[in-house]
Amino acid sequence: MYPQVIFQNRKPNRIATIDEYRQSGGYQALTMALQKYSPKEVQQAVVDANLQGRGGAGFPAGLKWKSVADDAPFPRYLITNIDEMEPGTFKDRIMAHADPHMIIEGTILAGYVVSAEKGIIFVRPSYESSALILEREIRIAQEAGYLGQNIMGSNFSFDLIVHRSGGRYICGEGTAQINAIMGMRAHPKQPPPRSTEKGLWDQPTVLNNIETLVNVPHIVRHGAEWFKGLAKTKASSGTKLYCVSGKVNRPGCYELPMGTPLREIIEEHAGGLLPGSEFKACLPGGASTCFLGKEDYDVEMDFEGLKKCRNRLGTGAVIVFDQKTCLVGATLNLIDFFVRESCGFCTPCREGLPFIRDLLWRIEHGEGEEEFIPILHRMCAHMWKSYCAFAPGASMPVTSLLDHFPEEVHEHISQKKCPFKS
Amino acid sequence: MLSEELLEPLQKRIAETDHPRELVVDIMLALQNHHGYLSDQAVEEAARLLDMTPLEIEELATFYDFIYREPVGRFVIHVCDGVVCWMNGYDSVLNHLFKKLGIKPGETTEDGFFTILPTACIGYCDLSPAMLINGRAYGPLTPEKIDGILDRLRSEAPPPRMAR
């Protein structure tokens, strides 16, 4: 059993109360920060800790905060992203149901660093229970004096609200989320200007993933070196919430050192493959990562480790496929998802993804031709010309299917049917 | 016309907010709850409340998965068709629902109780295959479990406003 940081108060069927959170050291970091540390000092601790953003891109949180200029105008906003809609990912829900005050304290501390006066927790509709929990616990935190005007006698004032989404995958993208909050269609927006310069209502805005922020109180209390020491690999730091799903005995969300080998995550923590199942492939970090085969089974699951095998850690959502599951069918399902969720703003994504889906559909249903394969490659390459990272992400399972499992694709074409269907 | 009971809290929230437009999803959801779906009338009402045009409301209403622009049943069954549920028996869940309710995705039962909508990954992959009914998640699903859930909902809920 590894040290549990984010899940230290997680209970089988109950949400940790504010008292339980405090007994475990909760809100000490906020107290210390407001009494002893300047925002810059807290920021530096997070920079030193090398806290990489947990939403998928891995951008260091401290550097993101640093990009808010010292003389940036007020008000400034802090957004906590609980809009996870990456297929296979459910860690945000588990966190909200385990220890909501850790989320609240992490958000307040980030607000303190960037001198924000308002925080917004953006929650997807499927997580209505998380939204209700957070609203209730925010009220409790207000009553306890951790939110509001002049928190604990300091100069820092901060309010926090929950914002409900209407439900759409693209809202998880930072700039799209800002548009969504402003009551506009959630289209992404390319810099310049960056959101940290002109974001929500044209004011400086920092948006962080919830799993990033829950680490902040612990870094403030225990220091950067301690945080780095939690990881298994030198290049990374902290723990990681790995969501394991698919053909395993114990699907679930596990807090393990960042960089834990994939084999260990699947075999030990998720209880191995189901009886009669063998590992064929997994998506290591949700739908917009590449299929990873047995040859990379020992990969260290951190941002660097997956980059080395030309893949992405993404959200750390490990979706496990066995030898009886058709990967062409799985890819078709993923592309169906991306086609439906595309916001339709730019042409490569709006037109290209349905084209890819059509070719995959024909291959899966016995109407495939060998010449479809180079066309698929070409179409996937076009996806990188789209406006945001959505379509390139959508192309990853497709290109990796063609690269790592070509026999399976060829079998569909030569047998004129899906070989996994009787 | 909307009752004062519904309007007052909404108007109060709008008045207290720096940027009322931030409330547009909440307002749409509140009106949807009231009308059963986001009717044309509800679009107009939302626009009036927020000082937006009906077209601006429509742009958003048609964008979001959980805003219903057409009448739906008392219970909207969002069946997760994410890749994890797909490999864990999405097809059999959907088939069982068809058989039990006699409707296809996008349709509503004649008694007005149930609507089926396939939905992007709902984030319950540890309980797959899963579905969401009026905000509550259920899983892992088996035919027996589905029967139990639907029978309970049907017997406990008051009859829908209008059977269609």
Interface residues (C-beta under 8 A of the other chain):
Chain A: E84 M85 E86 P87 G88 T89 F90 D92 R93 R124 P125 S126 Y127 E128 S129 H163 R164 S165 G166 G167 R168 Y169 A180 I181 M182 G183 M184 R185 A186 W201 C243 S245 G246 K247 P251 G252 C253 L283 A287 A317 I319 F321 T325 G329 A330 N333 L334 D336 F337 R340 E341 C343
Chain B: H19 R21 E22 L23 V24 V25 D26 M28 L29 L50 M52 E56 E59 L60 F63 Y64 D65 F66 I67 H78 D81 G82 V83 V84 W86 M87 N88 A120 C121 I122 G123 Y124 C125 D126 S128 L132 G135 R136 A137
